[in-house]
Amino acid sequence: MTATLKNLEGQDDASILREIQAALNGLKFGSVEITVHNGQVVQIERKEKFRLPAPSNKIN
């Protein structure tokens, strides 16, 4: 449900790895997508899914 776009042009490898680590930090369900153009990481997108508890089917 959360999408974060990061523009990473001009950053060094260590900075890019820190951004990837930050995107993965705390992620339980979801994905991290890394976009590369011409051999350079240009975007990191984090998609997080939240699991809701199953509804109780109580009959009153």
CNS distance restraints for C-alpha pairs under 8 A (distance, minus, plus):
assign (resid   1 and name CA) (resid  47 and name CA) 5.97 0.50 0.50
assign (resid   1 and name CA) (resid  48 and name CA) 5.19 0.50 0.50
assign (resid   1 and name CA) (resid  49 and name CA) 5.54 0.50 0.50
assign (resid   1 and name CA) (resid  50 and name CA) 7.39 0.50 0.50
assign (resid   2 and name CA) (resid  46 and name CA) 6.76 0.50 0.50
assign (resid   2 and name CA) (resid  47 and name CA) 5.20 0.50 0.50
assign (resid   2 and name CA) (resid  48 and name CA) 5.31 0.50 0.50
assign (resid   2 and name CA) (resid  49 and name CA) 7.70 0.50 0.50
assign (resid   3 and name CA) (resid  45 and name CA) 6.04 0.50 0.50
assign (resid   3 and name CA) (resid  46 and name CA) 5.13 0.50 0.50
assign (resid   3 and name CA) (resid  47 and name CA) 5.02 0.50 0.50
assign (resid   3 and name CA) (resid  48 and name CA) 7.36 0.50 0.50
assign (resid   4 and name CA) (resid  44 and name CA) 7.39 0.50 0.50
assign (resid   4 and name CA) (resid  45 and name CA) 5.25 0.50 0.50
assign (resid   4 and name CA) (resid  46 and name CA) 5.48 0.50 0.50
assign (resid   4 and name CA) (resid  47 and name CA) 7.54 0.50 0.50
assign (resid   5 and name CA) (resid  43 and name CA) 6.30 0.50 0.50
assign (resid   5 and name CA) (resid  44 and name CA) 5.72 0.50 0.50
assign (resid   5 and name CA) (resid  45 and name CA) 5.06 0.50 0.50
assign (resid   5 and name CA) (resid  46 and name CA) 7.50 0.50 0.50
assign (resid   6 and name CA) (resid  42 and name CA) 7.77 0.50 0.50
assign (resid   6 and name CA) (resid  43 and name CA) 5.29 0.50 0.50
assign (resid   6 and name CA) (resid  44 and name CA) 5.46 0.50 0.50
assign (resid   6 and name CA) (resid  45 and name CA) 7.10 0.50 0.50
assign (resid   7 and name CA) (resid  42 and name CA) 5.80 0.50 0.50
assign (resid   7 and name CA) (resid  43 and name CA) 5.32 0.50 0.50
assign (resid   7 and name CA) (resid  44 and name CA) 7.59 0.50 0.50
assign (resid   8 and name CA) (resid  16 and name CA) 7.07 0.50 0.50
assign (resid   8 and name CA) (resid  41 and name CA) 6.66 0.50 0.50
assign (resid   8 and name CA) (resid  42 and name CA) 5.12 0.50 0.50
assign (resid   8 and name CA) (resid  43 and name CA) 6.14 0.50 0.50
assign (resid   9 and name CA) (resid  40 and name CA) 7.80 0.50 0.50
assign (resid   9 and name CA) (resid  41 and name CA) 7.40 0.50 0.50
assign (resid   9 and name CA) (resid  42 and name CA) 5.76 0.50 0.50
assign (resid  11 and name CA) (resid  15 and name CA) 6.07 0.50 0.50
assign (resid  11 and name CA) (resid  16 and name CA) 6.62 0.50 0.50
assign (resid  12 and name CA) (resid  16 and name CA) 6.43 0.50 0.50
assign (resid  13 and name CA) (resid  17 and name CA) 6.16 0.50 0.50
assign (resid  14 and name CA) (resid  18 and name CA) 6.22 0.50 0.50
assign (resid  15 and name CA) (resid  19 and name CA) 6.29 0.50 0.50
assign (resid  16 and name CA) (resid  20 and name CA) 6.29 0.50 0.50
assign (resid  16 and name CA) (resid  41 and name CA) 7.64 0.50 0.50
assign (resid  17 and name CA) (resid  21 and name CA) 6.11 0.50 0.50
assign (resid  18 and name CA) (resid  22 and name CA) 6.08 0.50 0.50
assign (resid  19 and name CA) (resid  23 and name CA) 6.20 0.50 0.50
assign (resid  19 and name CA) (resid  44 and name CA) 7.86 0.50 0.50
assign (resid  20 and name CA) (resid  24 and name CA) 6.33 0.50 0.50
assign (resid  20 and name CA) (resid  32 and name CA) 7.98 0.50 0.50
assign (resid  20 and name CA) (resid  44 and name CA) 7.15 0.50 0.50
assign (resid  21 and name CA) (resid  25 and name CA) 6.03 0.50 0.50
assign (resid  23 and name CA) (resid  27 and name CA) 7.61 0.50 0.50
assign (resid  23 and name CA) (resid  32 and name CA) 6.80 0.50 0.50
assign (resid  23 and name CA) (resid  44 and name CA) 7.88 0.50 0.50
assign (resid  23 and name CA) (resid  45 and name CA) 7.90 0.50 0.50
assign (resid  23 and name CA) (resid  46 and name CA) 6.11 0.50 0.50
assign (resid  24 and name CA) (resid  32 and name CA) 6.95 0.50 0.50
assign (resid  24 and name CA) (resid  46 and name CA) 7.95 0.50 0.50
assign (resid  27 and name CA) (resid  48 and name CA) 6.80 0.50 0.50
assign (resid  28 and name CA) (resid  48 and name CA) 7.80 0.50 0.50
assign (resid  28 and name CA) (resid  49 and name CA) 7.97 0.50 0.50
assign (resid  29 and name CA) (resid  48 and name CA) 6.01 0.50 0.50
assign (resid  29 and name CA) (resid  49 and name CA) 5.29 0.50 0.50
assign (resid  29 and name CA) (resid  50 and name CA) 6.93 0.50 0.50
assign (resid  29 and name CA) (resid  51 and name CA) 7.97 0.50 0.50
assign (resid  30 and name CA) (resid  46 and name CA) 7.63 0.50 0.50
assign (resid  30 and name CA) (resid  47 and name CA) 5.41 0.50 0.50
assign (resid  30 and name CA) (resid  48 and name CA) 4.40 0.50 0.50
assign (resid  30 and name CA) (resid  49 and name CA) 5.19 0.50 0.50
assign (resid  31 and name CA) (resid  46 and name CA) 5.95 0.50 0.50
assign (resid  31 and name CA) (resid  47 and name CA) 5.25 0.50 0.50
assign (resid  31 and name CA) (resid  48 and name CA) 6.56 0.50 0.50
assign (resid  32 and name CA) (resid  44 and name CA) 6.96 0.50 0.50
assign (resid  32 and name CA) (resid  45 and name CA) 5.63 0.50 0.50
assign (resid  32 and name CA) (resid  46 and name CA) 4.52 0.50 0.50
assign (resid  32 and name CA) (resid  47 and name CA) 6.32 0.50 0.50
assign (resid  33 and name CA) (resid  44 and name CA) 5.73 0.50 0.50
assign (resid  33 and name CA) (resid  45 and name CA) 5.04 0.50 0.50
assign (resid  33 and name CA) (resid  46 and name CA) 6.43 0.50 0.50
assign (resid  34 and name CA) (resid  41 and name CA) 6.87 0.50 0.50
assign (resid  34 and name CA) (resid  42 and name CA) 7.82 0.50 0.50
assign (resid  34 and name CA) (resid  43 and name CA) 5.91 0.50 0.50
assign (resid  34 and name CA) (resid  44 and name CA) 4.68 0.50 0.50
assign (resid  34 and name CA) (resid  45 and name CA) 6.51 0.50 0.50
assign (resid  35 and name CA) (resid  41 and name CA) 5.83 0.50 0.50
assign (resid  35 and name CA) (resid  42 and name CA) 5.82 0.50 0.50
assign (resid  35 and name CA) (resid  43 and name CA) 5.04 0.50 0.50
assign (resid  35 and name CA) (resid  44 and name CA) 6.32 0.50 0.50
assign (resid  36 and name CA) (resid  40 and name CA) 5.23 0.50 0.50
assign (resid  36 and name CA) (resid  41 and name CA) 4.37 0.50 0.50
assign (resid  36 and name CA) (resid  42 and name CA) 5.62 0.50 0.50
assign (resid  36 and name CA) (resid  43 and name CA) 7.16 0.50 0.50
assign (resid  37 and name CA) (resid  41 and name CA) 6.54 0.50 0.50
assign (resid  37 and name CA) (resid  42 and name CA) 6.54 0.50 0.50
